[in-house]
């Protein structure tokens, strides 16, 4: 089974206004999303062992955790659309995004594209989350990614997934506030201790 590694470097956003619980319109939905995110992370953090053992664990998590979460995400979207910061708070939007990333429902992700764009423009999600969401969706649709955030594990190396117009990749990354590919690759190497291959390297 091909092991696809989705890499997200989380960027700390400084200077954002702090939203208190009192400012969240739907506290119940906020609490539900945070609980779902905790269940998601607890299940994944429990996966240990070698690559094969972890992969088997992730498959189990996908069935037991991600499927029911995806059903609920669809119910939420069909009721209120992509949840806004005003409605569920920034942490609620972050939780919805993470759960959406772990879902295999491509149709739902496509419907969430406008909501993700709006959340990014309002600084509810980071540039790394926004680029990761879009790149992963494009790869899942069989199209080249735009920001170079998605990598595959091949022969023990991290290899950048097919990417459109690699020559201008850094320009696109800079336009939304991402570090250069050289900086990104350096972070990946330091974190994963693996060789990182960027398609288009000279």
N, C-alpha and C positions, 0 to 999 in steps of 0.2 A: 504494500500500500504506500502510495506516495505521501510523504509527510510534508505538508505545506507549513512553512513557518511564517506567521504573520508578525512582523516586527513593528512595534510602536514605541517610539521614544516620546515619553510624556514631557511636555514643556510646561514649566511652572509659570503661571500667569500672575504677574505682580501688579498691584494697583487696582484690582477689580473691586467694586463696591461689595461689601458683605451683605448677603441677604439673610435676614433672620427668619426663624420659623414663622413669625407673625406676618411676614410678607408673602408667604406661600399661600395661594388661594385654596389649593386642594391638599391639605395636610395628610389626609388618608391615603391618597394616591402616592404622595411623596414617600410616606412610610412604607407602602407596599413595594415601590420600586427599589428602595434602599434594602429592604429585606430580600428581594429577589437578587439583587446584586451580591449581597453577602452569601446567599446560598450558592450562587454561581462561583464566586471566588473560593469559598470553602471547599467546594467539590473539586475544583481544579488544583488547588494547593495541596490536596490530599493525594494527587497523582505523583507517584515517585517510582524510582527504579531506573532501568536503562531505557533507551529510546523506544523499544518495542513495548515494554511494560507501560510506559507513559502513554503511548499511542492507544493501546487497548483501553486504558483508563479513560482517556479523552472520548473515545467512541462510546463508552458506557455513560459518561457524563452527558454527551450529546443526546442520548436517548432518554435518560432519566431526568435530566435537569433542563436542557435546552429546548426540548420539544414542548413541554408544558409552559415554559416561559414564552416561547414563540406564540403559542396560542393566546396567552394573555396580552402580549404586545399587540397582536392583531386586534384584540377586543378593545384595547385602549385607543389604538389608532382609528378604528372604525367609529369610536364614540366621540373623540375630541381631536383627532388628527395627531400630528407630531406634537408631543407635550412641550409647552413653552416654559421658559424660566419663571414667568409670572405665575403660572399655574402650579408647577411642581418644584420650583427652586432649581438652582444650578446643579446641586447634587442629584436631583431627580432626573434632570436632562442627561447628566453624565451617566447615571445608572441605565437609563433607557438606551443610550448609545452603546454602552458596553454589552448589554444583553442582545441588542440588535446585531452587533458584530459577531456574536457567538451563534446567531441563528443561521439556519440554512435556507431561510425563506427569502429567495432572491426577489420575488414579487413585492414583498413588504419593504425590502430595502430600497427598491426602485421608487416606491411610493413615498419613502422618507427622504429622498434626495432634496426636495425643496425645503423641508423642515430642517435638515442638517445644515443646509446653506444659510438659512436664516439664523440658526443657533450659532453658527460660526461668526457670522457678521455681527451678531450681538455679543460676541465673546463669551458665549455660554459653553462652548467647547473649544479646545485648543487647535492650533494649526496641525499638530501631529495627529490628533484624533480625526479631524476633518479630512486630511489627506489619506490617512489609513482607510477610512470608510470608503472614500471614492475610489481609491486604487484597488482595494479588495473587491469591490463590486464590479469594476471594469474587468478584472481578471476572471471573476466568476462568470461574466458574460462572454468570455472569450475574446476580450478586447485588450489592447495594450494600456498599461497604467499611465498616469499623467505625472505623478510627483515622485515616483521611484521609492515608495515606502514599503512595497511588498517584495519579499524574498522567498525563494524556495530552498529547501535543503537538498543538495545534490552531491553525492559522493563525499559527504562530510564537509561540504562547503556551503556557504550561504551565497546563493546566486540571485541577482536581481531579476525579477520577472520581466517579461517583455515590456518595453517602455517606449512611448511615442517620442520622436524627436529628441534623442538623448543629448544632442549638441546644445539644446537650449533648456535642458533640465534644470540647471541651477537658476536660470532666470524665472522659471515657473515657481520653483521652490521659494525663492526670495520674495516673489510677489504676494505670497500668503504668510510670510514670516517664518519659513523653515530654514534650518542651517544648510550650508552647501553639502553636496554629496560627499565631498572629501571629509567634512566634519562628521557627517552622519555615519559614514563607513568606519571612521576612527572609533566612534562610540560603540558601534556594533562589534567591532573586533575586541575592544576592551571588555565589553559586557559578556559576549558569548565565547570568547577565546577560540574563534574559528576564522578561517580564511574567508574573506568577503570578496565576491567577484561582481563588478559592475559591468553590465553589458554595454559595449561601446568604448570601453577603456582602450587607450592606445598603447 
